[in-house]
Amino acid sequence: MSENLTIDDAATRWSSADRGRMPLLVLLHGYGADEHDLFGLVPYLPAGIAVASVAAPLAPPWPMPGRSWYPIEGLDGRSPDAVTAAADAFLRWLDAVAGDAPSSVALLGFSQGAAVALQALRLEPERFGAIVALSGYASPGDLPRDEELRELRPAVFWGRGTNDDVIPPALIDHTAQWLPDHSELSGRVYTGLTHSISEEELADVRLFLTKWLDGIETP
């Protein structure tokens, strides 16, 4: 399945045409959105980074607009295998655009995009300097490099709202157990926040990403 998923790089939005050797932050949108959705966050992010916002490889069932990373409908909705297939497709895209910058890449995903970002981290733990997972979850099940991830303990920010009723409680509970065991976890639960992103959360994300930038070794 994963070999059939392809990210259309022609749809990718970049914050700057002159990317040079800047650290890269990739934005992964949620279900029913597209590459334009999270691009509005760019003014809230630290300076000195290249930002790419990618379009997920699937179209959700009509009449839902936008794109999706994996199906959420039916008995097999949110299948861990489908999340892995989406993460594999994303990593192939990343190989093509940033294969020479493995130590200066961070991901920011919302909802489905957060699940894919965390799954990509599990597939290639050494690849990413930081992960921002907003209103999302870590997919259940084991992957071959989870033990390695537990040793590396990469920096992960997990933000979610108390009034978010989109992600099933069982997945939130799983993530709350799994992330502290596999990452250097920071984050916050925002009182009253629904399945969305607040300015308060963005301020925390900016601080988290600034710490990632400060820790990057300059050539």
Buried (B, 14 or more C-beta within 10 A) or exposed (E): EBEEBEBEEEBBBBBEEEBEEBBBBBBBBBBBBBBEBBBEBBEBBBEEBBBBBBBBBBEBEEEEEBBBBBBBEEEEEBBBEBBBBBBBBBBBBBEEBBEEBBEBBBBBBBBBBBBBBBBBBBBBBEBBBBBBBBBBBBBBBEBEBBEEBEEBBBBBBBBBBEEBEBBEEEBBEBBBEBBEEBBEBBBBEBEEBEBBBBEEBBEBBBEBBBBBBEEBEEE
